[in-house]
Structure formats: C-alpha cells, structure tokens
C-alpha cells in the first residue's frame, strides 16, 4: 500500500468528485482499496471545518439567441450580444 499525505488524500477525494465516477470505479482505476478510500474520506471530512465559501461553477453555455421582431422583420442575434450595442441598435431602428 502506498503511504499518502493528508493533502494527497484530499486531492484524491477531490479528483474522485470531479471524475463523476463512483468511488468504487475511481478506486479501481487508481489501484486503491475502496473501503480504505471511504474510511479516509469520512475521517478527513470529520476533521475539515465547514467552509463558509461555496464552490461556484460557470453556467452551462448554450447556443441560444435573441429574437427581435420589428416592422415585420425578424432579427436573430447571438445571446451574448452586448447590451450596449443592442440598445444603440434599437435606437437606430426608431429613427
């Protein structure tokens, strides 16, 4: 069995979370006994103080668009169109 530091175990636990694999499958890939992994994870989580911070993930990017209908014309723009540009564009349409 490989001896690991506390930080190495914390990294392995984080890697398992990010892998989207079950703990058993992750351990199988890493050559770790799943029971020992679960034991270490439980012990480390007990000793970790609760963090007031929450991990934030970027929102999923989709290929959505903005649709405008003006004077019988349909205008399709990318969803990430600048609001400043869009406001200027709409001002020009009114002229």
N, CA, C and O of each residue as an XYZ file, in Angstrom:
380
protein
N       0.840     -1.181      0.000
C       0.000      0.000      0.000
C       0.888      1.247      0.000
O       1.906      1.300      0.689
N       0.484      2.244     -0.782
C       1.236      3.496     -0.874
C       0.834      4.409      0.280
O      -0.351      4.600      0.553
N       1.849      4.975      0.958
C       1.564      5.954      2.014
C       1.321      7.306      1.361
O       2.086      7.738      0.498
N       0.260      7.964      1.778
C      -0.081      9.270      1.213
C      -0.233     10.293      2.327
O      -0.635      9.967      3.444
N       0.095     11.525      2.005
C      -0.071     12.610      2.971
C      -1.542     13.018      3.006
O      -2.343     12.614      2.163
N      -1.862     13.818      3.990
C      -3.226     14.320      4.142
C      -3.637     15.090      2.876
O      -4.746     14.916      2.372
N      -2.743     15.932      2.373
C      -3.045     16.703      1.164
C      -3.239     15.818     -0.055
O      -4.079     16.106     -0.908
N      -2.473     14.752     -0.141
C      -2.640     13.820     -1.262
C      -4.010     13.146     -1.194
O      -4.662     12.960     -2.221
N      -4.447     12.780      0.018
C      -5.773     12.179      0.177
C      -6.868     13.180     -0.175
O      -7.845     12.832     -0.837
N      -6.702     14.412      0.266
C      -7.692     15.442     -0.062
C      -7.775     15.641     -1.573
O      -8.861     15.820     -2.124
N      -6.614     15.608     -2.241
C      -6.600     15.751     -3.701
C      -7.286     14.562     -4.368
O      -8.038     14.736     -5.326
N      -7.031     13.362     -3.868
C      -7.686     12.173     -4.428
C      -9.202     12.252     -4.269
O      -9.949     11.897     -5.181
N      -9.646     12.717     -3.114
C     -11.087     12.845     -2.870
C     -11.689     13.866     -3.838
O     -12.764     13.641     -4.394
N     -10.999     14.975     -4.034
C     -11.457     15.997     -4.983
C     -11.452     15.446     -6.409
O     -12.382     15.691     -7.177
N     -10.407     14.706     -6.756
C     -10.319     14.100     -8.093
C     -11.478     13.135     -8.326
O     -12.046     13.087     -9.417
N     -11.821     12.374     -7.303
C     -12.943     11.430     -7.435
C     -14.245     12.181     -7.666
O     -15.051     11.784     -8.508
N     -14.457     13.269     -6.920
C     -15.676     14.077     -7.113
C     -15.753     14.609     -8.530
O     -16.801     14.539     -9.172
N     -14.642     15.140     -9.015
C     -14.614     15.749    -10.350
C     -14.662     14.720    -11.473
O     -14.992     15.058    -12.610
N     -14.337     13.479    -11.168
C     -14.309     12.448    -12.208
C     -15.704     11.966    -12.593
O     -15.884     11.361    -13.650
N     -16.688     12.232    -11.742
C     -18.064     11.766    -11.940
C     -18.151     10.239    -11.976
O     -19.121      9.672    -12.479
N     -17.127      9.586    -11.436
C     -17.148      8.133    -11.293
C     -17.603      7.796     -9.882
O     -17.480      8.610     -8.967
N     -18.131      6.586     -9.712
C     -18.424      6.150     -8.360
C     -17.093      5.981     -7.643
O     -16.051      5.817     -8.278
N     -17.136      6.021     -6.322
C     -15.910      5.847     -5.544
C     -15.263      4.503     -5.879
O     -14.040      4.406     -5.980
N     -16.082      3.477     -6.048
C     -15.557      2.139     -6.364
C     -14.823      2.131     -7.696
O     -13.719      1.596     -7.795
N     -15.434      2.723     -8.725
C     -14.792      2.761    -10.048
C     -13.531      3.618    -10.027
O     -12.523      3.261    -10.637
N     -13.589      4.751     -9.322
C     -12.414      5.610     -9.214
C     -11.266      4.854     -8.537
O     -10.130      4.875     -9.009
N     -11.583      4.191     -7.429
C     -10.554      3.445     -6.695
C      -9.964      2.328     -7.543
O      -8.761      2.071     -7.496
N     -10.804      1.678     -8.307
C     -10.344      0.599     -9.182
C      -9.324      1.152    -10.184
O      -8.290      0.531    -10.433
N      -9.624      2.326    -10.757
C      -8.707      2.953    -11.713
C      -7.408      3.407    -11.068
O      -6.358      3.403    -11.709
N      -7.478      3.803     -9.788
C      -6.310      4.320     -9.079
C      -5.542      3.235     -8.314
O      -4.466      3.497     -7.778
N      -6.093      2.029     -8.265
C      -5.439      0.950     -7.519
C      -5.547      1.141     -6.012
O      -4.628      0.793     -5.271
N      -6.670      1.692     -5.556
C      -6.893      1.945     -4.132
C      -8.022      1.039     -3.645
O      -8.993      0.802     -4.364
N      -7.886      0.534     -2.414
C      -8.951     -0.262     -1.817
C     -10.146      0.658     -1.543
O     -10.011      1.616     -0.783
N     -11.315      0.388     -2.145
C     -12.472      1.263     -1.980
C     -12.901      1.442     -0.520
O     -13.336      2.527     -0.134
N     -12.784      0.398      0.283
C     -13.166      0.507      1.697
C     -12.228      1.468      2.428
O     -12.672      2.273      3.246
N     -10.935      1.380      2.130
C      -9.963      2.258      2.766
C     -10.177      3.704      2.309
O     -10.063      4.635      3.107
N     -10.485      3.886      1.035
C     -10.766      5.212      0.495
C     -11.956      5.831      1.228
O     -11.900      6.992      1.634
N     -13.022      5.069      1.397
C     -14.212      5.571      2.096
C     -13.896      5.917      3.544
O     -14.384      6.921      4.063
N     -13.090      5.098      4.194
C     -12.699      5.353      5.578
C     -11.898      6.657      5.667
O     -12.184      7.505      6.513
N     -10.902      6.815      4.801
C     -10.082      8.036      4.810
C     -10.938      9.267      4.497
O     -10.768     10.319      5.112
N     -11.840      9.131      3.553
C     -12.710     10.240      3.173
C     -13.574     10.671      4.357
O     -13.706     11.863      4.633
N     -14.158      9.704      5.050
C     -15.008     10.012      6.208
C     -14.198     10.685      7.314
O     -14.658     11.655      7.916
N     -13.005     10.177      7.582
C     -12.171     10.757      8.635
C     -11.734     12.175      8.285
O     -11.739     13.059      9.141
N     -11.362     12.387      7.045
C     -10.913     13.713      6.632
C     -12.072     14.717      6.620
O     -11.880     15.890      6.940
N     -13.244     14.268      6.261
C     -14.390     15.168      6.245
C     -14.819     15.530      7.664
O     -15.317     16.631      7.899
N     -14.631     14.616      8.604
C     -14.930     14.913     10.010
C     -14.007     16.003     10.529
O     -14.436     16.887     11.271
N     -12.734     15.938     10.138
C     -11.738     16.863     10.660
C     -11.726     18.200      9.932
O     -11.134     19.160     10.425
N     -12.367     18.283      8.770
C     -12.395     19.523      7.995
C     -13.442     20.468      8.581
O     -14.607     20.092      8.709
N     -13.044     21.682      8.935
C     -14.049     22.646      9.381
C     -14.930     23.045      8.198
O     -14.463     23.125      7.061
N     -16.193     23.292      8.477
C     -17.103     23.696      7.408
C     -16.667     25.050      6.867
O     -16.425     25.982      7.634
N     -16.570     25.156      5.579
C     -16.140     26.398      4.940
C     -17.350     27.298      4.703
O     -18.414     26.820      4.311
N     -17.190     28.583      4.937
C     -18.299     29.492      4.649
C     -18.436     29.768      3.147
O     -19.382     30.424      2.710
N     -17.484     29.263      2.371
C     -17.500     29.501      0.937
C     -18.160     28.336      0.208
O     -18.094     27.187      0.643
N     -18.784     28.658     -0.887
C     -19.428     27.664     -1.732
C     -18.710     27.665     -3.067
O     -18.423     28.726     -3.619
N     -18.422     26.493     -3.584
C     -17.769     26.400     -4.883
C     -18.768     26.791     -5.965
O     -19.864     26.235     -6.046
N     -18.378     27.747     -6.788
C     -19.247     28.244     -7.845
C     -18.746     27.713     -9.173
O     -17.547     27.728     -9.449
N     -19.669     27.247     -9.987
C     -19.294     26.771    -11.300
C     -19.908     27.682    -12.346
O     -20.987     28.238    -12.141
N     -19.227     27.832    -13.453
C     -19.743     28.657    -14.537
C     -21.027     28.047    -15.075
O     -21.167     26.825    -15.115
N     -21.952     28.882    -15.484
C     -23.170     28.330    -16.072
C     -22.868     27.644    -17.394
O     -21.907     27.987    -18.083
N     -23.681     26.694    -17.730
C     -23.503     25.972    -18.982
C     -23.785     26.927    -20.143
O     -24.784     27.646    -20.141
N     -22.912     26.923    -21.110
C     -23.092     27.794    -22.264
C     -23.956     27.074    -23.294
O     -23.691     25.929    -23.661
N     -24.977     27.757    -23.745
C     -25.849     27.174    -24.758
C     -25.781     28.033    -26.015
O     -25.292     29.162    -25.986
N     -26.261     27.501    -27.075
C     -26.277     28.231    -28.340
C     -27.603     28.945    -28.518
O     -28.244     28.808    -29.560
N     -28.024     29.702    -27.517
C     -29.289     30.403    -27.626
C     -29.083     31.732    -28.334
O     -27.958     32.193    -28.525
N     -30.181     32.323    -28.709
C     -30.110     33.579    -29.423
C     -31.234     34.497    -28.983
O     -32.213     34.065    -28.374
N     -31.073     35.774    -29.303
C     -32.111     36.766    -29.066
C     -32.878     36.929    -30.360
O     -32.287     36.973    -31.439
N     -34.180     37.019    -30.255
C     -35.002     37.236    -31.446
C     -35.788     38.517    -31.264
O     -36.464     38.710    -30.254
N     -35.693     39.382    -32.245
C     -36.446     40.633    -32.241
C     -37.341     40.664    -33.465
O     -36.945     40.257    -34.557
N     -38.533     41.144    -33.267
C     -39.433     41.355    -34.403
C     -39.697     42.849    -34.484
O     -40.135     43.461    -33.510
N     -39.428     43.439    -35.651
C     -39.588     44.885    -35.806
C     -40.082     45.179    -37.217
O     -39.432     44.824    -38.200
N     -41.201     45.808    -37.301
C     -41.777     46.233    -38.586
C     -41.845     45.075    -39.588
O     -41.513     45.239    -40.762
N     -42.271     43.924    -39.118
C     -42.428     42.771    -39.995
C     -41.156     42.001    -40.267
O     -41.180     41.014    -41.001
N     -40.058     42.423    -39.700
C     -38.783     41.719    -39.905
C     -38.386     40.996    -38.611
O     -38.548     41.528    -37.513
N     -37.878     39.808    -38.760
C     -37.357     39.052    -37.615
C     -35.844     39.168    -37.621
O     -35.186     38.896    -38.626
N     -35.303     39.579    -36.476
C     -33.859     39.749    -36.341
C     -33.369     38.771    -35.290
O     -33.883     38.748    -34.172
N     -32.383     37.969    -35.639
C     -31.817     36.973    -34.721
C     -30.374     37.362    -34.412
O     -29.555     37.560    -35.310
N     -30.087     37.465    -33.111
C     -28.756     37.844    -32.659
C     -28.236     36.813    -31.666
O     -29.031     36.147    -31.003
N     -26.910     36.667    -31.548
C     -26.366     35.751    -30.539
C     -26.774     36.211    -29.138
O     -26.902     37.410    -28.890
N     -26.976     35.268    -28.233
C     -27.403     35.582    -26.869
C     -26.373     36.417    -26.126
O     -26.729     37.131    -25.188
N     -25.117     36.347    -26.516
C     -24.087     37.112    -25.821
C     -23.860     38.493    -26.440
O     -22.828     39.122    -26.204
N     -24.824     38.958    -27.228
C     -24.733     40.286    -27.823
C     -24.645     41.327    -26.711
O     -25.367     41.244    -25.717
N     -23.774     42.286    -26.877
C     -23.580     43.337    -25.884
C     -24.875     44.128    -25.685
O     -25.487     44.563    -26.661
N     -25.297     44.318    -24.434
C     -26.497     45.110    -24.176
C     -26.357     46.553    -24.672
O     -27.335     47.162    -25.106
N     -25.143     47.092    -24.605
C     -24.908     48.463    -25.083
C     -25.111     48.524    -26.590
O     -25.764     49.436    -27.098
N     -24.554     47.559    -27.298
C     -24.721     47.510    -28.745
C     -26.193     47.347    -29.100
O     -26.688     48.004    -30.016
N     -26.896     46.474    -28.380
C     -28.308     46.216    -28.654
C     -29.144     47.478    -28.426
O     -30.044     47.772    -29.213
N     -28.854     48.226    -27.353
C     -29.578     49.467    -27.083
C     -29.355     50.474    -28.216
O     -30.294     51.128    -28.668
N     -28.108     50.590    -28.664
C     -27.792     51.505    -29.762
C     -28.508     51.065    -31.041
O     -29.039     51.898    -31.775
N     -28.521     49.776    -31.302
C     -29.187     49.226    -32.476
C     -30.674     49.557    -32.454
O     -31.246     49.949    -33.471
N     -31.300     49.396    -31.280
C     -32.738     49.674    -31.165
C     -33.020     51.169    -31.326
O     -34.039     51.553    -31.900
N     -32.112     52.015    -30.818
C     -32.267     53.467    -31.023
C     -32.237     53.798    -32.518
O     -33.016     54.621    -32.997
N     -31.337     53.152    -33.236
C     -31.228     53.399    -34.686
C     -32.476     52.927    -35.428
O     -32.874     53.541    -36.418
N     -33.089     51.855    -34.967
C     -34.312     51.359    -35.611
C     -35.459     52.361    -35.470
O     -36.291     52.484    -36.369
N     -35.501     53.062    -34.369
C     -36.574     54.004    -34.084
C     -36.452     55.255    -34.936
O     -37.463     55.891    -35.234
N     -35.242     55.625    -35.336
C     -35.023     56.853    -36.118
C     -35.735     56.823    -37.451
O     -35.647     57.780    -38.220
